[in-house]
């Protein structure tokens, strides 16, 4: 949340494109960002994505001043792991 009392959900600031010093330039300001190793995904209130890498899923906030934040997100994660085909 910016210091002007604005409030954003996981979608962040509508129509924005963050620049430095935001940690994820090119993604929406004040939004949820998902990171798996080097794969970075724009998060939001209804996001699905596919990864082919095995890594820890990190939940990040694209905010240039974390010290003025209040509140939080509720995050629900659902995994559909399609392993290799079964061998007869």
N, C-alpha and C positions, 0 to 999 in steps of 0.2 A: 504494500500500500504506500503510495506517495504521501508525503507529509501534509497535503492539503485536505485530508479527510476523505479522499476518494477510496472506494472499496472495489476490489476486483475479485472474481472467482478464479478458478484454475485456467480459464481462457485468457486471463490477463486483460490488458487495455485494448479494446477493440480498434482495429485498423493501425495499430502501432507496429513499428519495426525497431527493435532495440539496436543501439549503437554503443560503443565503449563509453562508459565503464561498465555497462551491463555484462554479466558473465557469459551470456549467450547471444552475441550480436546476430542480427538477422531473424531472430525469433521474437514473438510478441513480448513487450514489456510487462513485467509483473505477473507472468504466466508460469504455470507448471511446466517443467522440462524433464523429460525422462532420458536417462543416459545408461547405456550398457557398454562399458569400455570406451571405444571411440565412436560408437553409434549414438547420435543425439536425435531425439524425437520431440517435436512440439507437442506438449501435453495439452490437456484441456478437460472440459467437463464430459466429453464422450469421445475417447480416442482409442483406436485399435491400431496395432502395428505388428509386424512380423520381424523377427530377428533370426539369424542363422548362427549367431555366436553364443557361446556359453560364457556368461559374465554376470556379476552382481548388478541388479537393477537399482539405480540410484534415482531418487525423487529430488529434484532441484527446483529452486525458485529463481526466475530470471529477474532479479531485483538488484539495483545498485546501492541499496542502503537497507540491509536487513535489520538494523538496530531500531527502526521506527515501526516495525511490523507488530500486528496483533492478530489473534485468531488463528485459523488453520484450515486445512482441507480435510475432507473425509475421502479416502482413496480406497476403492474396491478394485482388486486385481483378480482377473480370471485367466487361467492358463489353459491353452489347448495344445498339448505337446503331441505332435504326430511322430512318433518314433519311426524307425525303419520298418518296412513291410515284414509281416510275420513269415517265417519260413515253414513250409508244409512238412 
